Amino acid sequence: MDWSRIVSISGAYTALLIGGAFATGQEAMQFFVSHGAGGIVGLGICWVLLAYSCGSLISAGRRAQLSTNEQAFRYFCGRIVGTGITWYVMVMIVAVYGVMLAGVGATLQQAYGLPVMAGTSLMAACTLATLLLGLQRIVNVLGVMGPGIVALTVATAIATLLDNSTDLSAGLKIASDMDLLRASDSWQFSALLYVGLALPGMAGFLPPLGATLGSKRDAFAVAALGPALFILAMALVVVALLGNIKSLQGAEAPVLVLATNLFPTFGGMFAAVIFLGIFTTVTPMMWTVCRRFAEDTTPRYRALAVGLTLLCWIGGNLLPFGQLVNLIYPTVGFVGLFLLACQIYTDTARWARRYKQ
């Protein structure tokens, strides 16, 4: 087994999911914390489904040599439906990019008092510069950053849990009754929506990487390691937020509040971690969109990267971060759930054919 490649792809997978909404705590709040004890159970559902979907996408990439998200969507959903999903997902990825830029603006404003537009401009410039490097260098960058972001986010959550002011039992009792933004009124459906939210981006990023793996065992190892790292990090963040829920209502970046409460100077440092978390998500997502229309070494690809970055920069300055997450993310989740259903159907049919043979 090629463990260096397994760890690199697992790190890139984790970095892809740990974006601005995760690192700020908005995802944890809206999909899990707001449902109290039900949100904890929902994390277990996410773990199982993310591991399956990751393994399915990587294996399909190896088997069919899939190189774009459209090829992946067609493989699982058929030619007509797959093409339709491709166009929808591209629009939604651009919208999510705008959400992520808003997250940077809100975070840097909360941490340093910078204007929101300054934060969105800095992120747009960093993302654009990385997009112009191409897929392999993006993977190399994300594979290094992903574990680091996980480690610092988890360290903040653990330090918060060890603090005497954390009261998890109280948070479990009151969270579901508080006036909080929620992805869904049901904790079960919130968990499913969260899996669906991850799938469109993974469908464009994982299959091409799966095609580079040497064996099925390598693919299974990535499917086991990547989702496990991510769900562990999310669980620690959820528990830390639940234990301090009374002080977090209305915060645009609740994890940053936790970091600042621990050590005022660390709050400023953690804002940089959130910045990197957003960067590691938007870069591969936007690569899948630009790569749909051009090879990543061509002038057309570079023009698309510049134009879409400018468009998303404008959109990221229109609404507050929390409202954008609540508006865009559940919508993407519905389409992702349809894709998950297509994955299960396609894989089940393939396994049935193999069994008959």
LUMLOLUM-19509 format. One record per residue: residue number from 0; residue in three letters; x, y, z of N, C-alpha, C in turn. Coordinates in steps of 0.02 Angstrom, whole numbers, m for minus. Example, Ala and Ser with C-alpha at 12.3 -4.5 7.8 and 13.67 -1.06 7.14 Angstrom:
! LUMLOLUM-19509
> 0,ALA,660,m284,390,615,m225,390,660,m165,390;
> 1,SER,642,m112,354,684,m53,357,645,2,394;
END
This chain:
! LUMLOLUM-19509
> 0,MET,42,m60,0,0,0,0,43,63,0;
> 1,ASP,23,112,m39,60,175,m44,34,224,10;
> 2,TRP,63,219,70,37,258,126,48,333,117;
> 3,SER,101,352,85,112,424,75,56,453,31;
> 4,ARG,36,416,m21,m18,439,m64,m85,436,m27;
> 5,ILE,m96,385,13,m157,378,52,m166,436,100;
> 6,VAL,m112,451,136,m115,507,185,m124,573,149;
> 7,SER,m91,582,92,m97,645,55,m169,656,31;
> 8,ILE,m199,604,2,m268,611,m23,m317,619,35;
> 9,SER,m305,582,90,m349,589,149,m345,659,177;
> 10,GLY,m285,688,177,m277,756,201,m312,806,156;
> 11,ALA,m307,795,89,m341,839,42,m416,832,49;
> 12,TYR,m441,770,60,m513,759,71,m537,797,133;
> 13,THR,m499,791,187,m518,825,249,m517,901,239;
> 14,ALA,m466,925,204,m461,997,191,m519,1021,148;
> 15,LEU,m542,979,101,m598,998,58,m661,1009,99;
> 16,LEU,m672,966,150,m732,973,190,m726,1025,245;
> 17,ILE,m665,1037,268,m655,1087,321,m647,1154,288;
> 18,GLY,m702,1185,274,m703,1250,243,m718,1304,294;
> 19,GLY,m740,1361,269,m753,1417,313,m810,1404,361;
> 20,ALA,m864,1372,336,m921,1360,379,m904,1310,434;
> 21,PHE,m857,1263,420,m835,1217,473,m790,1253,522;
> 22,ALA,m737,1284,497,m687,1314,541,m716,1371,584;
> 23,THR,m766,1406,558,m798,1458,599,m848,1429,649;
> 24,GLY,m872,1368,635,m922,1337,679,m993,1343,654;
> 25,GLN,m1004,1378,597,m1073,1387,572,m1104,1320,551;
> 26,GLU,m1065,1277,517,m1092,1211,498,m1112,1171,559;
> 27,ALA,m1067,1168,608,m1082,1131,669,m1144,1158,704;
> 28,MET,m1151,1223,707,m1208,1254,740,m1274,1237,704;
> 29,GLN,m1275,1247,639,m1338,1242,602,m1359,1170,588;
> 30,PHE,m1311,1124,579,m1329,1056,562,m1331,1009,623;
> 31,PHE,m1295,1025,677,m1290,978,733,m1305,1010,801;
> 32,VAL,m1269,1063,819,m1276,1092,886,m1347,1115,899;
> 33,SER,m1379,1145,850,m1447,1172,859,m1498,1118,874;
> 34,HIS,m1481,1054,865,m1527,999,879,m1511,963,945;
> 35,GLY,m1463,988,983,m1448,959,1047,m1422,888,1041;
> 36,ALA,m1450,843,1083,m1427,774,1084,m1437,739,1017;
> 37,GLY,m1489,758,981,m1501,728,915,m1444,741,867;
> 38,GLY,m1412,799,873,m1356,815,830,m1297,768,840;
> 39,ILE,m1287,745,902,m1232,698,915,m1244,633,879;
> 40,VAL,m1307,608,880,m1323,547,844,m1316,557,769;
> 41,GLY,m1334,617,746,m1328,633,675,m1257,628,650;
> 42,LEU,m1208,641,693,m1138,635,672,m1120,563,654;
> 43,GLY,m1150,515,690,m1138,445,674,m1165,427,606;
> 44,ILE,m1224,452,589,m1253,441,523,m1208,470,469;
> 45,CYS,m1182,529,481,m1138,561,433,m1075,520,421;
> 46,TRP,m1047,493,473,m985,454,468,m995,395,421;
> 47,VAL,m1048,358,431,m1060,298,390,m1070,318,317;
> 48,LEU,m1111,368,305,m1127,387,236,m1069,420,200;
> 49,LEU,m1030,459,237,m971,491,206,m919,439,187;
> 50,ALA,m909,389,230,m861,336,215,m882,298,153;
> 51,TYR,m947,282,149,m972,246,90,m963,288,27;
> 52,SER,m985,351,29,m984,392,m31,m912,405,m54;
> 53,CYS,m866,414,m6,m796,425,m23,m767,364,m58;
> 54,GLY,m780,305,m30,m755,244,m61,m785,231,m129;
> 55,SER,m850,246,m136,m884,236,m199,m856,281,m254;
> 56,LEU,m844,345,m238,m818,392,m287,m747,375,m307;
> 57,ILE,m705,358,m258,m636,341,m274,m632,278,m316;
> 58,SER,m672,228,m297,m671,164,m334,m696,174,m405;
> 59,ALA,m748,215,m414,m773,229,m481,m720,265,m522;
> 60,GLY,m683,311,m491,m630,345,m527,m576,297,m550;
> 61,ARG,m558,249,m508,m508,198,m527,m535,153,m583;
> 62,ARG,m598,132,m576,m626,82,m621,m639,111,m690;
> 63,ALA,m668,172,m692,m689,201,m756,m645,258,m780;
> 64,GLN,m591,272,m742,m544,326,m761,m582,392,m771;
> 65,LEU,m620,412,m720,m659,474,m722,m613,533,m708;
> 66,SER,m617,585,m749,m572,642,m740,m608,707,m727;
> 67,THR,m674,710,m732,m712,772,m720,m774,756,m679;
> 68,ASN,m804,808,m649,m865,796,m611,m923,775,m656;
> 69,GLU,m924,799,m719,m978,779,m764,m974,704,m779;
> 70,GLN,m914,679,m789,m907,607,m800,m930,567,m740;
> 71,ALA,m916,592,m680,m939,558,m619,m1015,560,m613;
> 72,PHE,m1045,617,m627,m1118,623,m623,m1152,578,m675;
> 73,ARG,m1124,576,m735,m1153,533,m787,m1145,459,m769;
> 74,TYR,m1089,442,m738,m1077,373,m719,m1131,349,m670;
> 75,PHE,m1148,391,m622,m1196,370,m570,m1268,386,m587;
> 76,CYS,m1281,439,m626,m1349,463,m635,m1375,457,m707;
> 77,GLY,m1333,434,m753,m1354,431,m823,m1335,494,m860;
> 78,ARG,m1338,490,m927,m1313,545,m968,m1354,609,m959;
> 79,ILE,m1420,604,m964,m1462,665,m963,m1463,695,m893;
> 80,VAL,m1480,655,m843,m1484,681,m775,m1415,703,m751;
> 81,GLY,m1363,665,m768,m1296,682,m747,m1274,749,m774;
> 82,THR,m1291,763,m837,m1273,827,m867,m1310,884,m832;
> 83,GLY,m1374,873,m817,m1413,924,m781,m1384,939,m713;
> 84,ILE,m1365,887,m676,m1336,897,m610,m1270,934,m616;
> 85,THR,m1232,919,m668,m1168,953,m677,m1177,1028,m681;
> 86,TRP,m1224,1051,m720,m1235,1123,m728,m1261,1153,m663;
> 87,TYR,m1306,1118,m630,m1332,1144,m566,m1276,1150,m515;
> 88,VAL,m1236,1098,m509,m1183,1098,m459,m1132,1152,m473;
> 89,MET,m1117,1165,m536,m1070,1218,m552,m1095,1285,m528;
> 90,VAL,m1160,1297,m537,m1189,1360,m513,m1185,1363,m436;
> 91,MET,m1201,1307,m403,m1200,1306,m331,m1129,1312,m303;
> 92,ILE,m1080,1284,m337,m1011,1290,m314,m989,1363,m316;
> 93,VAL,m1009,1398,m368,m993,1469,m373,m1027,1507,m316;
> 94,ALA,m1091,1488,m300,m1126,1520,m246,m1092,1506,m179;
> 95,VAL,m1070,1444,m169,m1035,1427,m106,m969,1465,m101;
> 96,TYR,m936,1475,m156,m874,1514,m156,m889,1584,m128;
> 97,GLY,m944,1613,m150,m964,1678,m123,m977,1675,m48;
> 98,VAL,m1009,1620,m25,m1022,1611,47,m956,1609,85;
> 99,MET,m908,1571,58,m843,1564,91,m807,1631,97;
> 100,LEU,m811,1670,43,m779,1736,46,m811,1780,100;
> 101,ALA,m878,1774,106,m912,1811,160,m889,1787,228;
> 102,GLY,m875,1721,234,m850,1694,297,m782,1723,316;
> 103,VAL,m739,1731,268,m674,1763,281,m684,1834,305;
> 104,GLY,m727,1871,269,m739,1940,289,m765,1946,360;
> 105,ALA,m814,1902,378,m843,1904,446,m790,1886,498;
> 106,THR,m748,1836,483,m698,1813,531,m645,1866,544;
> 107,LEU,m617,1894,490,m564,1943,499,m591,2008,530;
> 108,GLN,m654,2024,516,m684,2082,548,m692,2070,623;
> 109,GLN,m715,2009,643,m724,1993,713,m658,1989,750;
> 110,ALA,m606,1964,716,m542,1954,750,m498,2017,751;
> 111,TYR,m497,2053,695,m450,2108,688,m482,2176,675;
> 112,GLY,m549,2177,667,m582,2240,653,m573,2265,582;
> 113,LEU,m552,2220,536,m542,2240,467,m610,2246,431;
> 114,PRO,m615,2288,381,m676,2291,341,m689,2223,308;
> 115,VAL,m752,2205,301,m770,2141,270,m740,2136,201;
> 116,MET,m741,2190,163,m715,2188,95,m641,2173,92;
> 117,ALA,m603,2194,143,m532,2179,144,m520,2104,151;
> 118,GLY,m559,2071,194,m552,1999,203,m571,1961,140;
> 119,THR,m626,1979,109,m647,1944,48,m597,1954,m8;
> 120,SER,m567,2013,m12,m518,2026,m65,m455,1985,m55;
> 121,LEU,m432,1979,7,m372,1940,21,m382,1866,3;
> 122,MET,m439,1839,22,m453,1769,7,m459,1758,m69;
> 123,ALA,m493,1803,m103,m501,1796,m175,m433,1795,m210;
> 124,ALA,m388,1838,m187,m322,1841,m218,m282,1776,m206;
> 125,CYS,m284,1749,m144,m248,1688,m128,m276,1628,m167;
> 126,THR,m342,1624,m170,m374,1568,m206,m357,1570,m280;
> 127,LEU,m361,1629,m310,m346,1636,m381,m274,1616,m396;
> 128,ALA,m228,1638,m354,m158,1621,m366,m147,1545,m364;
> 129,THR,m182,1510,m318,m174,1438,m313,m208,1402,m370;
> 130,LEU,m266,1426,m391,m302,1395,m446,m258,1392,m509;
> 131,LEU,m218,1442,m518,m177,1445,m578,m120,1394,m578;
> 132,LEU,m110,1359,m521,m57,1309,m516,m77,1242,m546;
> 133,GLY,m142,1226,m548,m165,1161,m573,m177,1111,m518;
> 134,LEU,m208,1053,m536,m233,1005,m487,m178,976,m442;
> 135,GLN,m124,952,m471,m75,916,m431,m44,960,m377;
> 136,ARG,m29,1022,m395,m1,1066,m344,m54,1086,m292;
> 137,ILE,m117,1090,m313,m171,1103,m265,m174,1046,m214;
> 138,VAL,m170,983,m239,m172,925,m194,m113,928,m146;
> 139,ASN,m54,945,m170,5,949,m127,m4,1001,m72;
> 140,VAL,m33,1059,m90,m44,1112,m41,m96,1090,11;
> 141,LEU,m152,1063,m14,m206,1045,31,m187,985,75;
> 142,GLY,m149,938,47,m130,880,86,m88,898,147;
> 143,VAL,m51,953,142,m11,976,199,m53,1018,246;
> 144,MET,m95,1062,220,m134,1107,261,m190,1072,298;
> 145,GLY,m222,1022,266,m280,990,295,m269,964,365;
> 146,PRO,m219,920,376,m207,895,444,m190,950,494;
> 147,GLY,m154,1002,471,m137,1057,516,m198,1094,540;
> 148,ILE,m245,1107,494,m307,1142,513,m348,1099,560;
> 149,VAL,m352,1034,546,m388,988,591,m357,991,660;
> 150,ALA,m290,987,664,m256,986,728,m271,1048,769;
> 151,LEU,m267,1107,738,m278,1169,775,m351,1179,795;
> 152,THR,m397,1160,751,m468,1164,768,m485,1117,825;
> 153,VAL,m460,1055,820,m472,1006,873,m440,1028,939;
> 154,ALA,m380,1058,935,m347,1081,996,m388,1135,1030;
> 155,THR,m419,1179,991,m462,1231,1020,m523,1199,1053;
> 156,ALA,m552,1149,1020,m611,1116,1048,m593,1079,1113;
> 157,ILE,m537,1043,1113,m517,1006,1172,m501,1053,1230;
> 158,ALA,m465,1107,1216,m450,1156,1269,m514,1186,1298;
> 159,THR,m563,1197,1255,m627,1223,1279,m662,1173,1323;
> 160,LEU,m660,1109,1304,m693,1057,1344,m660,1048,1412;
> 161,LEU,m595,1061,1416,m560,1055,1480,m569,1116,1524;
> 162,ASP,m596,1170,1496,m607,1231,1534,m666,1222,1582;
> 163,ASN,m662,1251,1640,m713,1241,1691,m780,1274,1673;
> 164,SER,m779,1321,1626,m841,1356,1608,m886,1315,1561;
> 165,THR,m860,1260,1534,m899,1218,1488,m951,1177,1526;
> 166,ASP,m1013,1181,1503,m1068,1144,1535,m1106,1106,1481;
> 167,LEU,m1083,1046,1466,m1114,1007,1412,m1185,986,1427;
> 168,SER,m1198,966,1488,m1265,943,1506,m1317,998,1496;
> 169,ALA,m1299,1059,1515,m1346,1115,1505,m1356,1129,1431;
> 170,GLY,m1303,1125,1393,m1309,1137,1321,m1353,1086,1287;
> 171,LEU,m1348,1023,1306,m1390,970,1277,m1464,982,1292;
> 172,LYS,m1478,1013,1349,m1548,1024,1368,m1579,1084,1332;
> 173,ILE,m1540,1137,1322,m1570,1199,1298,m1559,1213,1224;
> 174,ALA,m1511,1180,1192,m1492,1198,1124,m1551,1192,1075;
> 175,SER,m1589,1138,1081,m1644,1126,1033,m1701,1176,1042;
> 176,ASP,m1704,1210,1099,m1758,1259,1112,m1736,1331,1099;
> 177,MET,m1673,1341,1083,m1648,1409,1072,m1665,1433,1002;
> 178,ASP,m1666,1498,994,m1680,1529,929,m1616,1531,888;
> 179,LEU,m1602,1475,854,m1540,1469,815,m1557,1454,742;
> 180,LEU,m1513,1473,697,m1521,1453,627,m1511,1378,621;
> 181,ARG,m1557,1344,585,m1553,1272,577,m1558,1254,503;
> 182,ALA,m1519,1204,483,m1523,1180,414,m1589,1146,401;
> 183,SER,m1617,1114,453,m1681,1080,449,m1711,1076,519;
> 184,ASP,m1776,1070,524,m1808,1064,589,m1797,994,619;
> 185,SER,m1777,946,580,m1766,877,602,m1691,863,605;
> 186,TRP,m1668,833,662,m1597,818,667,m1577,762,618;
> 187,GLN,m1623,716,606,m1608,662,558,m1597,690,488;
> 188,PHE,m1641,735,467,m1635,762,400,m1576,811,395;
> 189,SER,m1560,845,449,m1501,888,449,m1438,847,437;
> 190,ALA,m1434,788,468,m1376,745,458,m1371,722,386;
> 191,LEU,m1428,703,356,m1428,682,287,m1410,740,241;
> 192,LEU,m1436,799,255,m1420,857,214,m1346,874,217;
> 193,TYR,m1315,861,275,m1244,876,280,m1203,831,236;
> 194,VAL,m1222,767,233,m1189,721,186,m1200,744,115;
> 195,GLY,m1262,763,99,m1277,787,32,m1239,849,14;
> 196,LEU,m1227,892,63,m1189,953,52,m1118,938,29;
> 197,ALA,m1089,884,56,m1020,868,40,m1012,835,m28;
> 198,LEU,m1064,800,m51,m1056,757,m110,m1041,793,m176;
> 199,PRO,m1076,848,m193,m1062,879,m258,m989,899,m267;
> 200,GLY,m959,927,m215,m889,945,m220,m843,885,m224;
> 201,MET,m859,833,m185,m818,772,m185,m823,736,m251;
> 202,ALA,m881,739,m284,m890,704,m347,m844,730,m402;
> 203,GLY,m823,792,m397,m777,819,m446,m704,811,m426;
> 204,PHE,m691,803,m362,m622,803,m337,m594,733,m326;
> 205,LEU,m636,687,m300,m610,620,m281,m599,572,m339;
> 206,PRO,m646,567,m388,m634,518,m442,m568,528,m480;
> 207,PRO,m549,589,m498,m483,595,m531,m425,573,m488;
> 208,LEU,m431,584,m422,m378,561,m376,m380,485,m369;
> 209,GLY,m441,456,m370,m448,384,m366,m414,350,m425;
> 210,ALA,m415,383,m482,m384,355,m542,m308,350,m535;
> 211,THR,m280,386,m487,m207,384,m477,m186,333,m425;
> 212,LEU,m234,301,m390,m217,252,m339,m201,185,m371;
> 213,GLY,m155,148,m340,m131,87,m371,m172,25,m357;
> 214,SER,m214,25,m305,m250,m36,m288,m315,m20,m252;
> 215,LYS,m359,m71,m248,m422,m64,m211,m408,m52,m137;
> 216,ARG,m357,m83,m110,m342,m74,m40,m324,m1,m24;
> 217,ASP,m289,31,m70,m274,102,m60,m338,143,m59;
> 218,ALA,m384,127,m105,m448,164,m107,m488,154,m43;
> 219,PHE,m490,93,m17,m526,80,45,m493,115,104;
> 220,ALA,m427,119,103,m391,152,157,m408,227,159;
> 221,VAL,m411,259,101,m429,330,98,m501,339,122;
> 222,ALA,m547,294,101,m617,299,121,m625,291,196;
> 223,ALA,m581,252,228,m585,242,300,m553,300,338;
> 224,LEU,m495,323,314,m457,373,352,m485,443,345;
> 225,GLY,m500,465,284,m523,534,273,m586,551,312;
> 226,PRO,m642,514,302,m704,530,339,m696,523,414;
> 227,ALA,m656,475,438,m647,466,510,m613,528,540;
> 228,LEU,m561,554,507,m528,614,532,m576,673,534;
> 229,PHE,m616,679,481,m661,736,478,m715,733,531;
> 230,ILE,m748,675,539,m802,669,587,m777,676,658;
> 231,LEU,m717,651,672,m688,660,739,m679,734,754;
> 232,ALA,m653,771,705,m644,843,715,m711,877,725;
> 233,MET,m760,860,684,m826,890,690,m858,874,757;
> 234,ALA,m851,812,781,m881,792,845,m853,834,902;
> 235,LEU,m788,844,902,m757,883,955,m781,956,954;
> 236,VAL,m787,983,894,m812,1052,887,m884,1057,911;
> 237,VAL,m926,1008,891,m997,1008,911,m1003,1006,987;
> 238,VAL,m966,962,1019,m970,955,1092,m946,1019,1126;
> 239,ALA,m892,1049,1101,m867,1111,1131,m918,1168,1123;
> 240,LEU,m950,1172,1066,m1000,1224,1056,m1061,1213,1100;
> 241,LEU,m1083,1150,1106,m1140,1135,1150,m1126,1155,1221;
> 242,GLY,m1065,1144,1244,m1047,1160,1313,m1043,1234,1327;
> 243,ASN,m1043,1276,1275,m1039,1348,1283,m1094,1384,1244;
> 244,ILE,m1149,1350,1233,m1200,1375,1188,m1230,1442,1210;
> 245,LYS,m1233,1454,1275,m1264,1516,1299,m1227,1579,1276;
> 246,SER,m1163,1573,1265,m1123,1633,1246,m1113,1639,1171;
> 247,LEU,m1143,1594,1132,m1129,1592,1060,m1187,1614,1016;
> 248,GLN,m1245,1625,1044,m1303,1642,1003,m1290,1707,964;
> 249,GLY,m1300,1704,898,m1291,1762,856,m1221,1774,832;
> 250,ALA,m1172,1733,854,m1103,1742,833,m1094,1718,761;
> 251,GLU,m1061,1757,719,m1047,1736,650,m993,1683,647;
> 252,ALA,m946,1686,695,m892,1637,697,m886,1610,769;
> 253,PRO,m931,1563,788,m932,1540,858,m868,1506,882;
> 254,VAL,m832,1470,838,m770,1439,859,m718,1493,875;
> 255,LEU,m719,1547,839,m674,1602,854,m689,1632,922;
> 256,VAL,m753,1634,941,m772,1657,1009,m741,1611,1062;
> 257,LEU,m745,1545,1050,m715,1498,1098,m640,1510,1104;
> 258,ALA,m606,1518,1047,m534,1529,1048,m516,1594,1085;
> 259,THR,m554,1646,1074,m541,1710,1106,m554,1706,1181;
> 260,ASN,m606,1669,1201,m620,1661,1272,m564,1623,1309;
> 261,LEU,m532,1577,1274,m477,1539,1305,m417,1584,1315;
> 262,PHE,m393,1614,1261,m335,1659,1262,m349,1714,1211;
> 263,PRO,m356,1776,1233,m370,1830,1186,m322,1834,1127;
> 264,THR,m258,1821,1140,m210,1824,1084,m218,1765,1037;
> 265,PHE,m240,1707,1063,m250,1648,1021,m309,1658,974;
> 266,GLY,m357,1699,994,m414,1713,950,m391,1742,884;
> 267,GLY,m342,1788,888,m316,1816,826,m279,1766,785;
> 268,MET,m242,1720,817,m208,1667,781,m257,1619,748;
> 269,PHE,m312,1603,784,m359,1555,757,m397,1584,698;
> 270,ALA,m403,1650,694,m434,1679,635,m394,1661,572;
> 271,ALA,m328,1656,579,m286,1635,523,m300,1562,505;
> 272,VAL,m315,1520,555,m333,1450,542,m398,1447,503;
> 273,ILE,m446,1487,521,m510,1489,485,m498,1511,413;
> 274,PHE,m455,1560,405,m438,1584,338,m411,1526,295;
> 275,LEU,m366,1486,324,m338,1430,288,m390,1376,274;
> 276,GLY,m436,1366,322,m489,1317,312,m534,1336,254;
> 277,ILE,m550,1399,248,m590,1422,191,m551,1413,126;
> 278,PHE,m488,1432,128,m446,1426,69,m442,1354,43;
> 279,THR,m435,1306,89,m427,1236,68,m491,1207,39;
> 280,THR,m548,1238,52,m611,1213,23,m626,1245,m44;
> 281,VAL,m621,1311,m48,m643,1345,m109,m597,1331,m168;
> 282,THR,m533,1319,m154,m486,1308,m209,m503,1246,m251;
> 283,PRO,m509,1186,m221,m526,1128,m262,m596,1131,m292;
> 284,MET,m643,1163,m256,m710,1169,m283,m710,1211,m347;
> 285,MET,m676,1267,m345,m674,1309,m404,m633,1277,m460;
> 286,TRP,m584,1236,m441,m546,1200,m493,m593,1155,m533;
> 287,THR,m640,1121,m499,m685,1075,m535,m728,1113,m586;
> 288,VAL,m747,1175,m569,m788,1215,m615,m746,1237,m675;
> 289,CYS,m688,1265,m662,m646,1290,m716,m622,1233,m760;
> 290,ARG,m607,1176,m729,m581,1118,m766,m634,1088,m812;
> 291,ARG,m698,1102,m796,m752,1077,m838,m750,1106,m908;
> 292,PHE,m722,1165,m915,m722,1200,m980,m654,1204,m1013;
> 293,ALA,m601,1190,m976,m534,1197,m1006,m482,1159,m965;
> 294,GLU,m429,1138,m998,m372,1109,m963,m339,1163,m919;
> 295,ASP,m313,1141,m861,m290,1191,m814,m221,1222,m831;
> 296,THR,m199,1212,m893,m138,1245,m916,m151,1293,m973;
> 297,THR,m215,1305,m989,m233,1345,m1047,m254,1416,m1028;
> 298,PRO,m250,1463,m1075,m273,1531,m1062,m348,1533,m1045;
> 299,ARG,m388,1490,m1076,m460,1490,m1061,m472,1473,m987;
> 300,TYR,m435,1424,m961,m442,1406,m890,m424,1466,m846;
> 301,ARG,m370,1500,m862,m349,1558,m821,m401,1614,m824;
> 302,ALA,m429,1625,m883,m481,1677,m889,m543,1660,m848;
> 303,LEU,m563,1596,m849,m620,1575,m809,m606,1584,m735;
> 304,ALA,m546,1566,m713,m529,1573,m643,m533,1646,m621;
> 305,VAL,m508,1691,m661,m510,1762,m644,m582,1788,m644;
> 306,GLY,m621,1772,m696,m689,1797,m701,m734,1772,m645;
> 307,LEU,m731,1707,m630,m774,1679,m577,m753,1705,m508;
> 308,THR,m689,1714,m498,m666,1742,m434,m694,1812,m424;
> 309,LEU,m693,1853,m476,m720,1921,m471,m795,1919,m457;
> 310,LEU,m832,1875,m492,m904,1869,m481,m920,1850,m409;
> 311,CYS,m883,1801,m382,m896,1777,m314,m875,1829,m262;
> 312,TRP,m824,1867,m278,m803,1921,m232,m860,1971,m224;
> 313,ILE,m893,1987,m279,m950,2033,m275,m1006,2003,m233;
> 314,GLY,m1023,1939,m246,m1076,1907,m209,m1061,1899,m135;
> 315,GLY,m998,1888,m118,m979,1878,m49,m985,1939,m5;
> 316,ASN,m996,1997,m36,m1003,2059,2,m1076,2082,8;
> 317,LEU,m1124,2038,m12,m1194,2060,m14,m1232,2046,50;
> 318,LEU,m1224,1985,81,m1263,1965,139,m1216,1942,195;
> 319,PRO,m1241,1943,259,m1201,1916,315,m1187,1842,305;
> 320,PHE,m1131,1819,333,m1107,1750,324,m1158,1698,346;
> 321,GLY,m1185,1705,407,m1231,1655,433,m1293,1648,390;
> 322,GLN,m1320,1703,366,m1379,1700,322,m1363,1666,256;
> 323,LEU,m1304,1679,229,m1284,1647,166,m1278,1571,175;
> 324,VAL,m1249,1549,230,m1243,1477,244,m1312,1446,247;
> 325,ASN,m1358,1478,284,m1425,1451,292,m1465,1451,228;
> 326,LEU,m1449,1496,182,m1485,1501,119,m1458,1451,67;
> 327,ILE,m1393,1445,62,m1362,1406,7,m1351,1333,25;
> 328,TYR,m1325,1320,85,m1301,1252,100,m1356,1199,99;
> 329,PRO,m1415,1210,131,m1466,1158,128,m1489,1144,56;
> 330,THR,m1489,1194,13,m1508,1184,m57,m1460,1137,m92;
> 331,VAL,m1396,1147,m81,m1346,1101,m110,m1355,1031,m81;
> 332,GLY,m1374,1027,m17,m1383,963,15,m1437,920,m17;
> 333,PHE,m1491,951,m40,m1545,913,m73,m1519,880,m137;
> 334,VAL,m1482,916,m176,m1454,888,m238,m1404,833,m221;
> 335,GLY,m1364,844,m169,m1316,793,m148,m1350,729,m126;
> 336,LEU,m1408,735,m93,m1444,675,m72,m1469,636,m133;
> 337,PHE,m1490,670,m184,m1510,636,m246,m1450,599,m275;
> 338,LEU,m1392,631,m275,m1332,599,m300,m1314,538,m258;
> 339,LEU,m1322,542,m192,m1309,486,m148,m1355,427,m165;
> 340,ALA,m1419,442,m178,m1466,390,m197,m1444,357,m263;
> 341,CYS,m1420,397,m310,m1396,369,m374,m1334,326,m363;
> 342,GLN,m1290,347,m318,m1231,307,m302,m1251,239,m276;
> 343,ILE,m1297,238,m228,m1318,176,m197,m1351,130,m249;
> 344,TYR,m1393,159,m292,m1426,119,m344,m1375,90,m393;
> 345,THR,m1329,132,m416,m1279,108,m465,m1234,55,m436;
> 346,ASP,m1210,66,m374,m1166,17,m343,m1203,m48,m328;
> 347,THR,m1265,m42,m306,m1304,m103,m292,m1315,m143,m355;
> 348,ALA,m1331,m109,m410,m1342,m144,m474,m1277,m178,m498;
> 349,ARG,m1221,m144,m489,m1157,m173,m509,m1140,m234,m467;
> 350,TRP,m1151,m229,m402,m1138,m286,m358,m1184,m345,m374;
> 351,ALA,m1247,m330,m391,m1294,m383,m409,m1272,m419,m472;
> 352,ARG,m1248,m381,m521,m1224,m413,m583,m1164,m458,m569;
> 353,ARG,m1118,m434,m527,m1060,m475,m511,m1080,m538,m474;
> 354,TYR,m1130,m532,m429,m1153,m590,m392,m1182,m643,m439;
> 355,LYS,m1223,m620,m487,m1253,m668,m535,m1200,m702,m577;
> 356,GLN,m1148,m664,m595,m1095,m693,m636,m1054,m745,m596;
END
